């Protein structure tokens, strides 16, 4: 299997997530308590938006970890091998998500 296409895709997604994380930094900042200019409902809305931004960043960081792990598997020559049974993961499955670590058979098996 040619991993160069997957490697490029992983790098591109990693860069896009890093950029999105930088752009969303202000949204994750603590909400200032300013009773003069912000009403209670507006502050609650701001806190909710901050909470959503923090959760989004947490998902982004988790995805970045999975992407980096896939790049590490490419470097180690283990990309596309199921971590459970050692069989090759189908290329179509990896095209859907190159961070997958199990073949379709092992993905259906409960741990």
N, C-alpha and C positions, 0 to 999 in steps of 0.2 A: 504494500500500500504506500502510495506517495503521500508523505506527511507534510510536504511543503505548503500545500493549499490550506491544510488545517492550521499549520503554524502561522501563516499570514493572517488567517481569519481570527485566531486567538489573540494575536498581537493587536489587531485592529479593534477588537471588542474591548480589550484591556485598556487601550489608549482612550477609547470613547468613554468608558466608565470613569477613568481617572479625570478626564476633562469635566464630565458631568458632576463629579464629586467636588471639584474646585468651584464650579459655577454655582452649586447649591450651598456653598459654605455659609453665606449670609442668612439663608433660610433656616439653618440649624442653630444660629446664634441664640443666646438667651433672650427672652422677650423682656424688654425693659418695662418697669412699672412706672407709668407716668399718668397719674390720676387726672391731671389737668387736660391732657389732649386725647386720652384714650378712655373710652367708656368700658364698663364691665364686659359687655357682650363683645365689643371689638377686641378686648384683651383675650377673652376666651377663644375667639376665632384665631387670634395670632398664636396662642398656645397650641391649639389644635393643628394649625399649619406647621408649627415647629415640630410637633410630635410626628406628623406625617413625614416631614423632611428627614428627621433622625432615623425613622424606621426605613425609609427609602435608602438612606446611606448605609445602614446596616446590611440590607439586602445586596447593595452594590458591592460592599466590601467582601461579603461571602462569595459572590459571583467572581470577583477578582481573584480570590483565593483558589477557587475551582479552576479558573482559567490558567493561573500560574502553575497549578499542579499538573494540568494537562501539558503545558509547555515543558515542565520538568520531565514528564513521562516521554515526551518526544526526544528530549536530550538523552535520556537514559535508554532509549530504544525500546520502551515498553508501551508506547502509545498504541491503542487499539487492541491491547490484550486484556481480557477479563481478569479482574483482580481476584475473583473467586475460583474460577475453574482453569484459567490460563488460555482458554480458547480465544480465537480472534473475534472481536466485536464487528458486526457487519458494518460496512462502509456507509450504508444508508442510515443506519442508526447513529453513527458518528456525525453524519451530515446534519441530522436534526439537532444534535447537541454534542459538540466535540469534547465536552467535559465528562461525558458518561464513562463510568469505569467498569460496568458489567454488561455481559451479553444479554440478549433478550431472555434466554432461559433462566439465567441466574437472577435477573431483575424480578422475575415472577416468584422466586423462591423466598419464603419467609425465613428470617435469620433465626 
